[in-house]
Amino acid sequence: MPTYVAEKLIDAKAQAIAQIAATHLGTNVAEPAQIAKLRALVRFEHYCISGLNYPGLGVGAGVILASDMPKAFLEAYLTEGYIRFDPLHHMIRPDRPWGSWHTLTDQELSQPELQPIRSLEARFNISLRSCLGLYRGTVRFGGLTFTRATPFSAEEQFMIEAVSRWVHQELSEAYIADMSQRAGISGGELKCLSGVAAGFDLLELSRSTGFAPDTVTTYIKNAIRKLGCRNRAHAVAEAMRRRLLA
């Protein structure tokens, strides 16, 4: 479960919403069909899909899109900040996206700083983890973690990579749509923002929406505030970026 470098942080409210939405830790998400199919080709015990694939969104740390790992294990891992000294986080790079505890020597595995993670894994019967990092250029935006007692072969890694971005993208889009709903943008506010995006002035917006001019002004101000933006143009751009507007 690696953490990710943010390209651009979104506003504090949206960040908080994202973290609230992340508290389900993927356990409310049914296993993606592609992962189920992958299980038929590649044997593994547990999986975890994390991070968000959306340019500039800047959210990723602690966001679990889907996982069948024990919820208590994920909560402890994230809460205790074990990412700071997890070898997986440090061994993955854009030119070498795969990392695995299987590559560590017995001496490396016995290092004191790794014992809390190893104890946590032992408590929940988590086998050695292998992780595929997903990158956009040099920025890691997500990853897929799998557990099993033996390393993955090159052929198995190839099959995992073949489906990973597709699965991650689908889950990211569903998560972002859910996060946007949690922002509380109403239908009327979106309707007015859509009119602004079309270039309508206040009277044209009033006629096209059926709202009184004062209502239109209020809806637009509310949308700007809820999206954490500076002005109308910024709010329209942000709504489009979150796919609230077509």
Residue, then its C-alpha position, 0 to 999 in steps of 0.5 A: m500500500p504505497t503512498y503517492v506524490a501529489e502533483k497538485l493538492i486540491d482544496a482542504k475540504a475536498q481533501a477531507i472528503a476524500q479521506i472520509a470516503a477512504t475510510h471504507l478501505g475498499t472493503n465495501v467494493a465488490e471484487p472487480a471482475q478483472i481481478a476475479k479473472l486474474r485470479a484464474l490465471v495468476r495465483f495470489e492470496h490477497y490484493c489491494i488497489s490504492g491511489l487515484n488515477y486523475p491528473g492533478l487531483g493530488v489525492g492518493a495517500g491512504v486511498i484504498l480503492a478495493s482490497d480483500m485484505p483484513k480491514a484491521f490490517l489496513e487500518a493499522y498499516l495506515t494509522e501507524g505510518y508503516i509506509r515510512f520504512d516499508p521496503l516496497h515503497h522505496m524499491i519501486r521506481p518508474d524504470r523498475p515498477w515492481g517491488s517485492w519482499h521476496t527480493l530481500t535477504d534474511q539479514e534485511l528482513s531481520q532489521p529492527e525497523l521492519q519488525p513492527i510490519r512483520s509482526l502485523e503481517a504475522r498477526f493477520n496471516i499476510s504473506l510476503r507482499s509484491c507491489l506494482g507501482l503505477y506511474r504518470g511520467t515520474v509521478r507514482f499515482g497508484g499501485l496494486t499489491f498482491t500477497r503470496a508465499t512465493p515470488f511472481s514469475a516474469e510471465e505472471q507479472f506481465m499478466i498482472e500489468a496487462v490488466s492493472r491500469w484498466v482496473h485501476q482507472e475504472l475504480s478511480e473514476a468510480y471513486i472520484a464520482d462518489m467523492s464529487q457527490r459527497a461534496g454536496i453540489s446540488g443539481g441546481e448549482l450544477k445546472c447554473l455552472s453548466g450555463v456559465a460554461a456555455g457562456f450565458d449571462l445572468l439573464e440568459l441563465s435565469r431564462s434557461t434554468g427557470f430560476a430567478p436571477d437572485t437564485v442563479t447568483t446564489y447557486i453559483k456562489n454556493a458552487i464556487r464555495k463548495l468546490g473551493c474555487r476563486n471565481r466562476a471560471h475557476a469553478v467551471a474548470e474544477a467541475m469539469r476536472r472532477r467530471l461533474l460537467a461534460 
